[in-house]
């Protein structure tokens, strides 16, 4: 499915595709551009050990001081991955 952009003059153009073949590439992109997840997120940690729950890909805080956890998964996620996210 393509994405389109509408500029201030009402012109519609198809957005360029960005090739992101690995989870690390996606994580790198989100680390540099957390605003694509939510406006005003500040990333405070990367690959953070979370006790026996595993490693958090990106850890951030929003403008209200709420903790934001970003887990990057490319492709279909298994039940184990969903369980990791919910814990």
C-alpha positions as CSV (number, residue, x, y, z in Angstrom):
1,X,0.0,0.0,0.0
2,X,1.4,3.4,-0.9
3,X,1.4,6.5,1.2
4,X,0.6,9.9,-0.1
5,X,1.4,13.5,1.0
6,X,-0.8,16.5,0.4
7,X,1.1,19.8,0.3
8,X,-0.2,23.2,1.3
9,X,-1.3,23.8,-2.3
10,X,-3.4,20.6,-2.4
11,X,-1.1,18.7,-4.6
12,X,-0.9,15.0,-4.0
13,X,2.3,13.1,-4.4
14,X,3.3,9.5,-3.6
15,X,5.8,9.3,-0.7
16,X,9.2,7.8,-1.3
17,X,9.8,4.4,0.1
18,X,12.6,3.9,2.6
19,X,14.3,0.6,2.6
20,X,14.7,-0.7,6.2
21,X,15.8,-4.3,5.9
22,X,16.6,-4.9,9.6
23,X,15.2,-4.3,13.0
24,X,18.4,-2.4,13.8
25,X,17.8,0.0,10.9
26,X,14.2,0.6,12.2
27,X,15.5,1.1,15.7
28,X,18.2,3.5,14.5
29,X,15.5,5.5,12.6
30,X,13.1,5.6,15.6
31,X,16.0,6.7,17.9
32,X,16.7,9.6,15.6
33,X,13.0,10.4,14.9
34,X,10.9,9.4,17.9
35,X,8.3,11.9,16.8
36,X,7.0,9.3,14.3
37,X,5.7,7.3,17.3
38,X,4.4,10.3,19.3
39,X,5.1,14.0,19.4
40,X,7.4,15.2,22.2
41,X,9.1,11.9,23.1
42,X,12.6,12.1,24.5
43,X,14.6,8.8,24.2
44,X,16.5,8.2,27.4
45,X,17.8,4.7,26.8
46,X,18.6,2.2,24.1
47,X,18.9,-1.6,24.6
48,X,18.0,-1.2,28.3
49,X,18.1,-4.3,30.5
50,X,14.7,-4.7,32.2
51,X,15.5,-7.3,34.8
52,X,14.2,-10.7,33.9
53,X,11.8,-9.3,31.3
54,X,14.5,-8.9,28.7
55,X,15.9,-5.9,26.9
56,X,13.9,-2.8,25.9
57,X,14.8,-1.6,22.4
58,X,14.1,2.1,23.1
59,X,13.1,3.7,26.4
60,X,11.6,7.2,26.5
61,X,9.5,9.7,28.3
62,X,6.7,11.8,26.9
63,X,6.1,15.5,27.8
64,X,4.0,14.5,30.8
65,X,6.7,12.3,32.3
66,X,5.1,9.0,31.3
67,X,7.4,6.2,30.4
68,X,7.3,5.1,26.7
69,X,8.6,1.7,25.7
70,X,9.3,1.1,22.1
71,X,9.9,-2.5,21.0
72,X,10.9,-3.0,17.4
73,X,9.8,-6.2,15.6
74,X,10.0,-6.7,11.9
75,X,7.5,-9.1,10.4
76,X,5.0,-11.3,12.3
77,X,5.4,-11.4,16.0
78,X,5.2,-14.7,18.0
79,X,3.3,-15.1,21.3
80,X,6.6,-14.8,23.2
81,X,7.2,-11.4,21.7
82,X,3.7,-10.2,22.5
83,X,4.2,-11.5,26.1
84,X,7.5,-9.6,26.4
85,X,5.8,-6.4,25.3
86,X,2.9,-6.8,27.8
87,X,5.1,-7.4,30.8
